[in-house]
C-alpha cells in the first residue's frame, strides 16, 4: 500500500514538474514574443520624425497654406536616410480640438515635387537632433469641392458663435505650428460658393469607388487611405473598402488635365487652355469659370482682401500679363514681390511655377500654339529661379 502511495506521489510530482516546465517555457516564449513585438513596434524603432512649418499662421476660409516639411533625427544615434521624397508618401491632415472630425488635404497636384538632394536616390547621415528640409507643398483649407464637408460645417458653426478655429497639421504623430482659420468677408464667401456652383463636376476630383467604377485604376495607395494620381500600377478595390467623407478622392482625368473647351485665356490674340497658367489643383477660379484676360484677372485680384488666395491669383495674373505684353516692368514686379515674400511661401510658389514651365515645354509638342509660350515662361522662371529648391537647367 505504501509502495502504491509512493508511486502515485512520484507520478503527481513528475506531472507537476512537467506542468511547471511547460509553464516556464510558455512564459519564456511569451517574453520573447513581447520583446520581438516591441522591437518591431513603430514606437520602439522610431528614430526619425517630422517638423512641420506652415505659413501663414492666420488664414481665411478657402486660402492656400504653404508647408515646409523637415525630416529630423529624434534618436541618439547617427542615422542614414534617403531624403529624396519624390512622391508624397505620407498623408497630411488638419485637426482642431473643437471639431469632431479630421480634414485630409488631397495631394491632387497641389503638392510640389520633392527637393533635389544630389540625385534621385540621395542618402545622407543625420546626427542626433539634426533636421533637414525634405519637402515643400501647397494645400487649401479647404479645397473648393470640400467646403460643405463635416469639418468645415462645424467650423462655420464655431464662427457663427464668435469662436476662432485654431487647427494644426499632422503627419503621423507630429504636429505643425497652430493655424487660425477665419471666415472670409461675406462677399468673398459668396464668391467661393458661386465658383463651386459653376465648376462642372467633371472637372472636380471624384470618390475612389466612383473612379474604379469608371475604369480609372491608375493611382497609388497612400497612408490613411489617400490616393495619389502618380501611381504606376493598376489597383483593384480592396475587400471591405468603404469610401468616407474625409475626401478619398482622385482626379477624374488621371495624370493629365483635359480642358473643358468652354473657356480660353487670351494672350496676344491667341486662345490658350487655362491649365497652362493656373496652379494645378487650384480651382479658385479654374476652368471653365476663370477670367479670360490678364486685365480681368487684375480686377479680380484687386477686389479681394489681402490673403494667400489673392496671392495665387496675382501670380496667375503676372504670368498671363507678361506672356501678353512682354513688359520688363512685370518681371520687376515679380522679383520685388518674391524678394519680400515669406520664405516658405516663396519656395512653394517658385516650385509651382517650375512645374508650369515644364508643362509648357512638354505641351509644345502636342498643342499648336504652346511653342509661343516657351520664351516668356523661360523669362519668368529666370526671374525667380534663385528661389527654386530644385532648379531646372538654364535653357537658351
Wavefront OBJ file of the C-alpha trace (Angstrom):
o trace
v 0.000 0.000 0.000
v 2.839 2.310 0.961
v 4.530 1.467 -2.335
v 1.361 2.352 -4.237
v 1.084 5.689 -2.437
v 4.733 6.458 -3.086
v 4.335 5.623 -6.770
v 1.253 7.829 -7.002
v 3.086 10.665 -5.247
v 6.013 10.403 -7.627
v 3.722 10.450 -10.635
v 1.954 13.563 -9.338
v 5.320 15.181 -8.630
v 6.514 14.461 -12.166
v 3.284 15.808 -13.589
v 3.709 18.980 -11.562
v 7.303 19.306 -12.715
v 6.203 18.882 -16.354
v 3.481 21.477 -15.869
v 5.957 23.851 -14.261
v 8.428 23.275 -17.064
v 5.722 23.802 -19.685
v 4.558 26.984 -17.961
v 8.152 28.237 -17.741
v 8.744 27.547 -21.425
v 5.437 29.216 -22.308
v 6.318 32.272 -20.254
v 9.762 32.473 -21.851
v 8.212 32.207 -25.317
v 5.713 34.936 -24.429
v 8.547 37.152 -23.208
v 10.495 36.589 -26.402
v 7.369 37.387 -28.449
v 6.793 40.603 -26.486
v 10.407 41.626 -26.989
v 10.137 40.895 -30.727
v 6.896 42.864 -30.961
v 8.468 45.787 -29.108
v 11.403 45.731 -31.499
v 9.017 45.794 -34.473
v 6.733 48.401 -32.942
v 6.794 51.801 -34.687
v 7.175 53.475 -31.300
v 10.090 51.280 -30.331
v 12.027 51.636 -33.573
v 11.015 55.188 -34.497
v 14.249 57.062 -34.945
v 13.160 59.876 -37.210
v 10.343 62.357 -37.012
v 8.898 65.303 -38.891
v 8.969 69.007 -38.194
v 6.124 70.779 -39.973
v 6.114 74.535 -40.563
v 3.055 76.255 -42.033
v 2.710 79.759 -43.462
v 0.752 81.841 -42.822
v -0.303 81.228 -39.225
v -3.593 83.064 -39.863
v -5.679 82.495 -42.989
v -9.149 82.955 -44.352
v -11.502 80.084 -45.175
v -10.546 78.835 -48.654
v -6.973 80.120 -48.562
v -3.942 78.098 -49.642
v -1.358 77.327 -46.987
v 2.312 76.710 -47.680
v 4.053 73.869 -45.892
v 7.700 73.022 -45.272
v 8.432 69.500 -44.017
v 11.706 68.657 -42.289
v 12.986 65.186 -41.521
v 14.543 65.069 -38.030
v 16.719 62.526 -36.270
v 14.978 62.037 -32.914
v 17.247 59.202 -31.806
v 20.593 59.265 -30.012
v 22.494 57.696 -32.871
v 23.590 58.701 -36.367
v 21.021 57.713 -38.990
v 21.451 57.143 -42.718
v 18.341 58.011 -44.702
v 17.203 58.574 -48.264
v 15.884 62.134 -48.173
v 14.603 62.450 -51.730
v 10.840 62.465 -51.222
v 9.950 62.298 -54.902
v 6.422 61.123 -54.115
v 4.137 62.221 -51.355
v 4.457 59.078 -49.242
v 2.687 60.421 -46.195
v -0.725 61.945 -45.576
v -1.225 65.453 -44.243
v -4.301 66.053 -42.109
v -5.853 69.064 -40.389
v -7.036 68.759 -36.770
v -8.806 71.078 -34.353
v -9.697 70.410 -30.708
v -13.119 71.999 -31.240
v -14.065 69.958 -34.322
v -15.123 66.320 -34.157
v -13.586 65.111 -37.412
v -10.376 65.430 -39.443
v -9.787 67.129 -42.774
v -7.305 65.412 -45.095
v -5.522 67.598 -47.608
v -5.835 65.986 -51.012
v -2.449 65.596 -52.770
v -4.147 66.214 -56.110
v -1.262 68.050 -57.739
v -1.491 70.667 -55.057
v 1.776 69.329 -53.739
v 5.054 70.380 -55.222
v 7.737 67.925 -56.236
v 10.478 66.927 -53.877
v 13.543 68.990 -53.261
v 16.505 67.703 -55.241
v 19.150 66.388 -52.874
v 22.146 65.452 -55.025
v 20.467 62.828 -57.133
v 17.335 60.676 -57.283
v 18.424 58.306 -54.511
v 20.179 60.736 -52.219
v 21.277 59.333 -48.894
v 22.878 61.275 -46.127
v 23.840 60.954 -42.489
v 21.772 62.607 -39.762
v 23.367 63.448 -36.457
v 21.166 63.225 -33.335
v 18.804 66.202 -33.288
v 19.649 67.228 -36.863
v 16.782 68.410 -39.048
v 16.794 68.834 -42.822
v 14.213 70.280 -45.240
v 12.957 67.481 -47.494
v 9.624 68.623 -48.898
v 7.620 71.766 -49.594
v 3.962 71.644 -50.508
v 0.753 73.551 -51.035
v -2.718 72.827 -49.688
v -6.065 74.566 -49.346
v -8.222 74.971 -46.250
v -10.421 73.828 -47.802
v -10.397 72.876 -51.465
v -13.345 74.276 -53.391
v -15.218 70.960 -53.544
v -14.827 70.265 -49.793
v -16.456 73.414 -48.438
v -19.569 71.552 -47.250
v -17.870 68.567 -45.637
v -18.324 67.933 -41.906
v -15.094 69.592 -40.741
v -15.977 72.861 -42.435
v -19.663 72.774 -41.448
v -18.550 72.576 -37.826
v -16.041 75.368 -38.454
v -18.835 77.607 -39.762
v -20.888 76.872 -36.629
v -17.971 77.974 -34.459
v -17.613 81.194 -36.452
v -21.324 81.896 -36.019
v -20.795 81.537 -32.259
v -17.979 84.073 -32.430
v -15.255 81.488 -31.810
v -11.968 81.067 -33.619
v -10.983 77.868 -35.394
v -7.463 77.012 -34.301
v -6.040 73.960 -36.049
v -2.750 72.255 -36.804
v -1.438 69.950 -39.488
v -0.270 66.462 -38.627
v 1.934 63.862 -40.284
v 1.813 60.649 -38.291
v 2.117 61.838 -34.650
v 3.979 65.041 -35.495
v 2.215 68.385 -35.432
v 2.747 71.799 -37.045
v 2.516 75.249 -35.556
v -1.018 76.451 -34.815
v -3.103 77.882 -37.681
v -6.008 80.251 -37.063
v -8.689 79.986 -39.768
v -11.132 82.890 -40.090
v -14.321 83.276 -42.168
v -13.863 85.273 -45.347
v -15.652 88.593 -45.713
v -19.263 87.975 -46.766
v -18.852 88.972 -50.419
v -15.877 86.646 -50.815
v -17.734 83.728 -49.173
v -20.471 84.272 -51.760
v -17.822 84.305 -54.488
v -16.470 80.918 -53.340
v -19.986 79.492 -53.324
v -20.540 80.767 -56.872
v -17.257 79.274 -58.096
v -18.212 75.929 -56.560
v -21.661 76.017 -58.138
v -20.338 76.963 -61.588
v -17.443 74.488 -61.705
v -18.597 71.350 -63.582
v -18.498 68.116 -61.598
v -16.485 66.615 -64.456
v -13.562 68.898 -63.524
v -13.577 68.054 -59.797
v -11.865 65.157 -58.057
v -14.123 62.163 -57.512
v -14.506 59.456 -54.829
v -12.296 56.410 -55.204
v -15.205 53.986 -55.593
v -16.618 56.050 -58.447
v -13.220 56.190 -60.138
v -12.967 52.413 -60.001
v -16.488 52.045 -61.413
v -15.488 54.334 -64.293
v -12.386 52.279 -65.007
v -9.771 54.724 -63.716
v -7.295 52.493 -61.875
v -4.065 54.478 -62.235
v -3.264 55.771 -58.822
v -1.191 54.821 -55.808
v -2.374 53.849 -52.363
v -1.066 56.167 -49.657
v -1.168 56.122 -45.871
v -4.526 56.841 -44.267
v -6.302 55.614 -47.420
v -5.489 58.637 -49.538
v -4.787 58.229 -53.232
v -2.083 59.814 -55.322
v -2.582 60.221 -59.062
v 1.012 59.307 -59.829
v 0.804 55.567 -59.229
v 2.168 53.269 -61.900
v 0.179 50.107 -61.369
v -3.489 49.066 -61.629
v -5.140 48.803 -58.236
v -8.266 46.750 -57.675
v -10.705 47.605 -54.888
v -9.839 46.012 -51.565
v -12.400 43.842 -49.817
v -14.447 45.829 -47.337
v -13.212 49.187 -48.580
v -15.670 51.937 -47.734
v -15.364 55.456 -49.077
v -15.856 58.077 -46.356
v -16.420 61.807 -46.195
v -12.803 62.514 -45.392
v -12.165 63.069 -49.089
v -10.930 59.799 -50.536
v -10.685 61.321 -53.980
v -8.555 61.362 -57.098
v -8.643 63.499 -60.187
v -11.021 62.176 -62.807
v -8.503 62.795 -65.555
v -5.662 60.806 -64.015
v -2.280 62.349 -64.850
v -3.468 64.906 -67.382
v -5.823 67.841 -67.382
v -8.452 67.615 -70.063
v -9.786 71.131 -70.645
v -13.468 71.946 -70.792
v -13.047 73.674 -74.186
v -15.554 76.218 -72.844
v -13.006 78.760 -71.631
v -9.734 80.081 -73.053
v -7.220 82.621 -71.837
v -6.289 85.189 -74.426
v -2.617 86.017 -74.969
v -1.511 88.096 -77.966
v -4.754 87.381 -79.813
v -4.426 83.631 -79.336
v -6.564 81.315 -77.212
v -4.849 79.070 -74.654
v -6.153 76.379 -72.357
v -6.306 77.717 -68.772
v -4.163 74.877 -67.391
v -1.042 76.496 -68.882
v -1.297 79.359 -66.407
v -3.102 78.038 -63.328
v -1.660 76.301 -60.282
v -2.649 72.681 -60.870
v -5.354 71.646 -58.444
v -6.323 75.242 -57.651
v -9.892 75.845 -58.782
v -10.277 79.339 -57.347
v -11.202 80.122 -60.024
v -10.448 77.355 -62.530
v -11.567 76.101 -65.899
v -14.165 76.993 -67.218
v -15.054 79.929 -64.943
v -11.736 81.773 -64.775
v -11.182 85.247 -66.287
v -10.030 85.300 -69.907
v -7.583 88.212 -69.914
v -4.894 89.478 -67.580
v -6.889 92.688 -67.137
v -9.833 90.636 -65.805
v -7.512 88.683 -63.510
v -6.192 92.006 -62.184
v -9.720 93.231 -61.454
v -10.394 90.034 -59.512
v -7.098 90.360 -57.642
v -7.823 93.933 -56.588
v -11.333 93.042 -55.410
v -10.081 90.556 -52.780
v -8.831 91.029 -49.244
v -5.079 90.524 -48.727
v -4.724 86.746 -48.492
v -2.901 83.802 -49.986
v -5.866 83.180 -52.294
v -5.275 86.657 -53.697
v -1.531 85.885 -53.939
v -2.215 82.863 -56.155
v -4.484 84.978 -58.351
v -1.791 87.649 -58.529
v 0.780 85.075 -59.642
v -1.540 83.866 -62.386
v -2.179 87.439 -63.496
v 1.564 88.194 -63.684
v 2.195 85.114 -65.837
v -0.591 85.975 -68.273
v 0.301 89.661 -68.341
v 3.957 89.049 -69.164
v 3.118 86.473 -71.838
v 0.788 89.029 -73.404
v 2.820 92.224 -73.068
v 6.493 91.144 -72.607
v 6.940 94.251 -70.450
v 10.009 94.257 -68.205
v 8.048 96.089 -65.523
v 6.034 92.918 -64.966
v 9.197 90.903 -64.277
v 10.401 93.684 -61.984
v 7.135 93.500 -60.039
v 7.546 89.727 -59.715
v 11.128 89.914 -58.473
v 10.360 92.625 -55.917
v 7.314 90.717 -54.662
v 9.243 87.457 -54.292
v 12.089 89.270 -52.551
v 9.704 90.425 -49.793
v 7.755 87.167 -49.563
v 7.876 84.747 -46.646
v 10.491 82.069 -47.323
v 8.128 79.069 -47.163
v 5.557 80.666 -49.467
v 8.300 81.763 -51.845
v 9.802 78.262 -52.067
v 6.434 76.677 -52.813
v 5.381 79.277 -55.369
v 8.723 79.075 -57.181
v 8.426 75.293 -57.268
v 4.863 75.582 -58.545
v 5.906 77.863 -61.393
v 8.698 75.475 -62.336
v 6.004 72.826 -62.829
v 4.082 75.129 -65.125
v 7.245 75.896 -67.093
v 7.993 72.191 -67.517
v 4.399 71.651 -68.658
v 4.783 74.288 -71.375
v 7.958 72.595 -72.647
v 6.124 69.260 -72.782
v 2.908 70.585 -74.311
v 4.667 72.457 -77.119
v 4.965 69.065 -78.817
v 1.211 68.492 -78.654
v -0.540 71.872 -78.601
v -0.054 74.036 -81.655
v 0.451 77.457 -80.086
v 2.227 76.293 -76.909
v 5.575 76.965 -78.583
v 4.857 80.690 -78.338
v 4.749 80.439 -74.521
v 8.200 78.884 -74.173
v 10.228 82.103 -74.270
v 8.047 84.189 -71.884
v 7.804 81.284 -69.411
v 11.571 80.937 -69.564
v 11.953 84.658 -68.812
v 9.616 84.459 -65.828
v 11.379 81.387 -64.489
v 14.774 83.071 -64.757
v 13.418 85.966 -62.696
v 12.636 83.687 -59.735
v 14.948 80.735 -60.381
v 17.139 81.572 -57.378
v 14.228 80.691 -55.082
v 13.543 77.282 -56.614
v 14.817 74.439 -54.448
v 15.369 72.080 -57.380
v 16.071 74.389 -60.315
v 15.927 73.107 -63.853
v 18.972 73.768 -66.047
v 19.184 77.004 -67.961
v 17.562 76.831 -71.391
v 18.574 79.110 -74.187
l 1 2 3 4 5 6 7 8 9 10 11 12 13 14 15 16 17 18 19 20 21 22 23 24 25 26 27 28 29 30 31 32 33 34 35 36 37 38 39 40 41 42 43 44 45 46 47 48 49 50 51 52 53 54 55 56 57 58 59 60 61 62 63 64 65 66 67 68 69 70 71 72 73 74 75 76 77 78 79 80 81 82 83 84 85 86 87 88 89 90 91 92 93 94 95 96 97 98 99 100 101 102 103 104 105 106 107 108 109 110 111 112 113 114 115 116 117 118 119 120 121 122 123 124 125 126 127 128 129 130 131 132 133 134 135 136 137 138 139 140 141 142 143 144 145 146 147 148 149 150 151 152 153 154 155 156 157 158 159 160 161 162 163 164 165 166 167 168 169 170 171 172 173 174 175 176 177 178 179 180 181 182 183 184 185 186 187 188 189 190 191 192 193 194 195 196 197 198 199 200 201 202 203 204 205 206 207 208 209 210 211 212 213 214 215 216 217 218 219 220 221 222 223 224 225 226 227 228 229 230 231 232 233 234 235 236 237 238 239 240 241 242 243 244 245 246 247 248 249 250 251 252 253 254 255 256 257 258 259 260 261 262 263 264 265 266 267 268 269 270 271 272 273 274 275 276 277 278 279 280 281 282 283 284 285 286 287 288 289 290 291 292 293 294 295 296 297 298 299 300 301 302 303 304 305 306 307 308 309 310 311 312 313 314 315 316 317 318 319 320 321 322 323 324 325 326 327 328 329 330 331 332 333 334 335 336 337 338 339 340 341 342 343 344 345 346 347 348 349 350 351 352 353 354 355 356 357 358 359 360 361 362 363 364 365 366 367 368 369 370 371 372 373 374 375 376 377 378 379 380 381 382 383 384 385 386 387 388 389 390 391 392 393 394 395 396
